[in-house]
Amino acid sequence: PRKVPCRERGSMMRCTLENRNAQTKQLQTAASNVEKHFGELCQIFAGYVRKTVRLRDKADLLVNEINAYAATETPHLKLGLMNFADEFAKLQDYRQAEVERLEAKVVEPLEAYGTIVKMKRDDLEATFTARNREERTRQRNPSDRHVISQAETELQRTTVDASRTSRHLEETINNFERQKMKDIKTIFSEFITIEMLFHGKALEVYTAAYRTIQNIDEDEDLEVFRNSLYAPDYSSRLDIVRANSKSPLQRSLSAKCVSGTGHVSTCRLRKDQQTEDDEDEELDVTEEENFLE
């Protein structure tokens, strides 16, 4: 085979070294970029989940308060509010499922990229080590021919190692980019799917809750309210009027009559006697008027 001149060989080595440096810098930039932005995305998505958890907790408090209020209301309103609270509580079960899915499908995969970036940095460190070893070997300038021969052999070995590391680095860059794009598509697709599932269920639940509120019979409850407002007062007034319309003797007789069934005949006798006395009084008045005439 043709022996490559030193000048040519040196130019090829410099070109290879520049390529490896460019690849190393590219992977370093990609890793730093992912570390920064994936970290931010992870924090924001985690905050999104925490907000959803707090919203679920507030909704649970709202359900409890609606039920407490419903217990004090008229029948139709009570039933409507309780059904509304049941639907709203069902929605919080779906919200809990949303939280669990977001944590598993979105937050945790983003958190995992911290470990992935660390592994890529380890690959970079191995590349730097091999490149530095090659540079140190190349910079030696021995004078002894035997030493020169050994140096060339070592340089060839380190160059092979560096080339192998360079190929591995190139594969690492490609795999990293491919996996990153695939993971981004998966994570955001999962996020959209989870949110669509929740909001689809939420639309069904809100529709049912809306119907329960609209089905409350206002007129029936208003009638119940009016009856509860006026019935006791009307009854008490009627009792007072009836009581005041009786004479003292009638009140006494009524009280004795209702005291027991054993006194019925006595009451009737007393009533008959009172009737006869009244008729005698009317007869006396008539006779007196005739006498005066």
NORCORGI-V132560 format. One line per field, one symbol per residue. ss: DSSP state (H for helix, E for strand, C for the rest). psi: psi as a letter, one per 40 degrees, with the letter a starting at -180 (. if undefined). Layout:
BEGIN
ss: ???
psi: ???
END
This chain:
BEGIN
ss: CCCCCHHHHHHHHHHHHHHHHHHHHHHHHHHHHHHHHHHHHHHHHHHHHHHHHHHHHHHHHHHHHHHHHHCCCCHHHHHHHHHHHHHHHHHHHHHHHHHHHHHHHHHHHHHHHHHHHHHHHHHHHHHHHHHHHHHHHHCCCCCCHHHHHHHHHHHHHHHHHHHHHHHHHHHHHHHHHHHHHHHHHHHHHHHHHHHHHHHHHHHHHHHHHHHHHHCCCHHHHHHHHHHHHHHHHHHHHHHHHHHHCCCHHHHHHHHHHCCCHHHHHHHHHHHHHHHHHHHHHHHHHHHHHHHHC
psi: ihhhidddddddddddddddddddddddddddddddddddddddddddddddddddddddddddddddddeeiiddddddddddddddddddddddddddddddedddddddedddddddddddddddddddddddddeigidhddddddddddddddddddddddddddddddddddddddddddddddddddddddddddddddddddddddehhdddddddddddddddddddddddddddeiiddddddddddedideeddddddddddddddddddddddddddddd.
END
